[in-house]
């Protein structure tokens, strides 16, 4: 008797049809229906494998479906899935202490995404300073919710939804501390910066920039917020990117890789800076499942020395990219495994060619290939990626 095996083409068409019919069409999706992932590799419904240099946009730092994260989720799901923050849970309290330890901050607040974390950071800055203005960098990206859009640079993201929550936001050139000094006024609550800009094109600042901004904020009694949503949890070769520059923020936002692929966000704040009772809340923030996933992810990062691994493999990756025999590569830049390859023209076709040849990459800022693979990617896989990009 002939076995009834589902046709992959039918499955692909069915998924795409359902999506186009029932999902708001806000995403420029790649023509892929992904079904499985392990380590730095994902597989589609046709069984084709791809080396994933997107990693859920810098989310899957420990790799896809790391066994310890998967087991932690399974175990927690069998005990307690949700109870809200009206009650204590052991797993959330344990995670909070782990985050205080790895961030070097004093207290944390849990939420569910990077945009929510930025909203919380902005809200905390306003609450504690009594001021409402912000300074952010040109080419910044801090989220798409209405508050986070106030400090996100691209007008294409902001304009359809104006007026912004913060009508007093100044955008200044990135890596220009003097511009921040000139822009601070009596109503400035905080300066908001990505230690390395992600969506803006993997822009790395001058070595002393963040320290200079810290000094300016201290002199003017202005809070400093670091958005470590994309740069955190080993991505750049340190637990957090701030460690590269020797500058400490007053508040930092986190998300993406915190949960090993499970949705979660948080902010951490220095001593003496905290929400007071009833000033902020999140029904799902720091729920048992998310906290269990995050605890497992943090332990994997520590045990497998993934920040150190990112330093080694990131240096290897960038050297290979710089040695490509290509005249149209303007610059290769980044830290650890947060890498940008600037091309002399729009890079959308590179993304398509790479995908068709078994490699997933992302194009940002129009002409920059953003490479943010799982930190467990191997040198052999990197060799394959570079070979495909060179052919592209």
N, C-alpha and C positions, 0 to 999 in steps of 0.2 A: 504493500500500500504506500502510495506516494506521501511523503511527509508534507504537511501544510506549513511552509515557511513564509512568514510575512515578507512581502516585496519591499526592499529598502526605498525604492523610488516612490512607491505608494505612501510609505510612512513619511518620507520627506515632504511630498506634496500635501499630505493631510495636515501636517504640522504648520506648514506655511499658509495653507488656506485658512485654518482655524485662527492663526495669528492675525492675518489680514482682515478677517471678518470681525474678530472679537476684541483685539487689543488696539488701544489708541496708537496710531502709527507715528510715534515720536522718535524712533530709533532708525538709523541707517544701518540695518543689519547686514552682515555678511551672509552669502548664500550657503550657510552651514546649519545643520541640525546636529548639535553635539549630544552625545549620549553617555560617554564614559571619560574618566580622567584618572591618571595615576602619575605621581611625580611631576615631571615637566611635559608630559604627553597627554593629549586629549584625542578622542576617537569620535567620528561621526557615525550616523546611522548606516552608512555604507561600509563601515569597517575601516575607513581610511584614517591613518594616524597623522597627527600634526605636532611638531615641537611648539609649545605654547610660550611665546615671548610677550604675551599680554597679561597672562595670569589673573584674569578677571579685573584688569587694570590695577596691578600691584596689590592684589588681594591674597592670592594663593602663595604666600612666601614660603610656607612649609611644604608646598607641593599639593597637587590635587589628591584629595581623599587620603591624607596621611593616616596610617592605621591608628595612631594614638588619638588623633582628633576624632576619627570616626568612632572608635570604641568609647571615648568619653561622651559623645553625643548619644550613643545607644544606651549606655549605662544610665545617664541622667534622664533620658526619655522614659525609662522604665521606673523611675522613682518620683520625679516631680517635673512638670513641664512649665507651668506658670502659676504664680500666686499674687502678682503685683507687688509694688513696693510699700504696701501697707504692713508687710511683715518682713522679718529678717529671713535670709537663707544663708546657710553655711558657705555654699559655693560662691556667692557674691562677695561675702566678707573676705574670703580667702583671696579672691581675685583682686579686690581693692588693695589689699596689702601687697600683693605681687606688683601691681601697677605703681604703687607708691615707691616700691623698691627700685624698679627698672627705670622709672622716669626721674627719680630724685626730687619729686614734688611732695606736697603735704597731704592733699586730699583729692578724691576723684568724684566725678558725677557721671553716671551711666546713661547712655541714650542708644540710638539704633543705627546711626549713619554718620558720615562725615559732615553732611549739611546740617544735621541736628546738632552735632558737636560744635560747629561754628556758630550756630544760633545761640547755643548755651554760653559759649565764650563771650559773644557780643553782649548778651543779656547780663552776664556777670560783670563785665566791664562797666556797663552803664549803671548797674545797681550799686557798685562800690565806689564809683567816682562821682556820680551825680551829673555826669556829662553825657552827651549823645553823639559826638562826632568821631569819625575814624579816618585813619590814613592807611591806604593800601597801595600796592605796587601795580604799575602798568603790567599787563599780561598775566595778572593774577587770576586764579580760579579757586573759589572757596565754597562752591555749592550753588544749587539752583532753587532752593527755597527762598521765599521773598526777603528774608533778612540777610541771608548769605549772599544774595545777589547784590546787595548794597555795597559789598566790598569785592565783587567780581568784576573784572575790567571790561571784558568784551561787551560792547553795546548790543550785539545781536542777542546776547542772553538777557540783558537788562531792559532794553527799550520797550518791548511789548508789555511789560508789567509795571511800568513806572506810574506813580512816584515810588521811589524806594523807601524802605523802612527808615534808613538813615539818609536824610537829605543833606547832611554835612559830611560827605566823604570826599577826600582828596586822593587822586591817583597820581603817584609820583614815579619817576624812573626807578626800575629795580637796580639794586646795588649802587645806589646813590644816597649815602647817609645825609649829605648836605641838603638834599631836596626834602628829606623828612624834617630836618631841623627848621627849615624855612616854612614848612606847611603846618607845623603844630601851632594850635591856637588855644585860647582859654576854654574852648568847648570840646577839645580832643580827649576822648576817653581812652583810646588805645590805637597803637600801630599794629596792623595785622600783616604778617608776612609768611610765605612759604620759605623754609630754609634753602630749598632748591625748588624752583618753579617746575611743576609737572606739565599741566595742560598747556602752559605758555611756551613749551618747547624745550624742557629739561635745561633750564637756565641756571647755571651755578654762579653764585655771587663771588665777589672779591673776598679773599681770606679774612679781612678785618671788618667787613661790612656789618655783620650782625653784632659784633662787639661794640662798634661805634654807635649803632642804633640803640643798643642797651644803655650805653652811657648817656645818650641824648634823652632817652625816656626817663632815666633816673634824675637827670638835671631838671626836667620839665614836669616831673610828677605825672608822667603818662604811663599807662600800662602797655606791656608788650605781649602780643599774642603770636605764638608760632602755630602754624597749621602744619602738623606732622601727619596728616591723614595719609598721604601717599609716601612719605619718606620714612615712616616709622617701622619699628620691629625688624631691624636688620637690613632693610632694603639698601641703604647706602654704605653698608660696612660697619655701622655702629648701631646700637639699639635705637637711637634717635639721631637724626641728622644734626641737631644742635651741638652734639658732642664734637663734631668736626671743627666747629667754629668757636668753641669756648664761650658761648653766650647762653644765658639762662632766661627763659621767658617768665612772665608772671602767670600766664595761662597757656596751655597747649591743647590742641584738639587732636584726637586720634580716631581712627576707624579702619577701614579696608582690611589690613592683615591681622588686626587684633584677634579676630575669631577663627583664624585658620580657614576662612571661606564662609563661615557662618556670619550673618549680618550682626554688626555691633558697632557702637561708637562710644566715645567717652571724652571728657575733658579732665585735665589735671591742673591744679593750681598750687601756687606756693603758699608757704606759711602765712596765715593772717588774711587769706583771700578765699572766701567761701560764700555759697548761697546760704541764706538763713531760712528757717523753717517756712515752708509754703511759698517761697519765692520761685521755685521751679520744680518740675516733676515730669516723669515719664512712666506710663503704664508698663511698657515692656522693657524699659531700660535696665540692663543688668539682670535679665531673667535667668532662670536656672540653666536652660539649654545654652544660651549665649555665653554665660559665665563659665560653664564646663568646657565649652569649645575653646574659649580664650585661655583658660588655665592650661589646657593641654597644648595649645599652640605655643604659649610662652615657654613651657617646659621643653618642647621640641627645639625651639630656637636656641635655648640655652644648652641643652644636652648635645645637640648636633653641631654646635658652634657655627650657626648659620651666618651671623655677622662676619666672622672671620673668613668663612667660606666665600661670602659675597665680595670681600676684598680681593681674594686670590682669583676667583673666576671672573670678577668684573674687570680686573686689570688684564687678564688674558683675553677676554671678549673685546675690550677696547683696542688692545694692541692688534688683534687680528683684523678688526674693522679699519683701523688706520692704515694697515698694510694692504688693503684692497687696491687693486690696480684700477682706480676709478677717478676720472677728472671731475665728475659732477658731485663728489662728496666735498661739501664746504668745510665741515667740522664734525669731529666725534667728541662728545663731551659727556660728563656725568660723574657720579661717584658710586662705587660698589656696583650693584646690578640695577642701577637707575641710569640708563644710557640714552642719549639722544644722538641721532645721526642726521645732521642737517644736509639736505640735498639742494642743489641749485635750482630746483623747480618743484612744483607740487608733487607729492609722493604717493598719491592714491594708487597709481598703477603698480608701484612697488609692492603695496599691500596685496593687490590682486595676484600678482605673479608669485609672491611668496606663498600665499595660501594655496594656489594651484600646485605648488611644489612642496607642500608639506610643512610649511612654517607659518605661524600666526604672528603678525606684527601689527602695530597700530600707528596711524599717521596723525600727528597733532600739530597745531600751529601751522597747518597747510603744507609745510615742506620739511617737517622733522619726523623721522621714524623714531618712535619711542619704544625702547626695548626694556621691559620690566618682567623678566621671566621668573618662575619660581627659583628660590635661592638654592634649590637642590639640583639645578641644571648641571649637567656634566660637561667637561671640556669636549668630549666627542660630539655631544649634541650642539655645542657652540660652533664647532668646526662645520657641521652640517648647515647651521643657520647662516654663517658667514659665506659659505659657498653659494647658497641660494641667493643671498642678497647681492653678491658680486655678479652673479649671472643676470640678476634682475636689471 
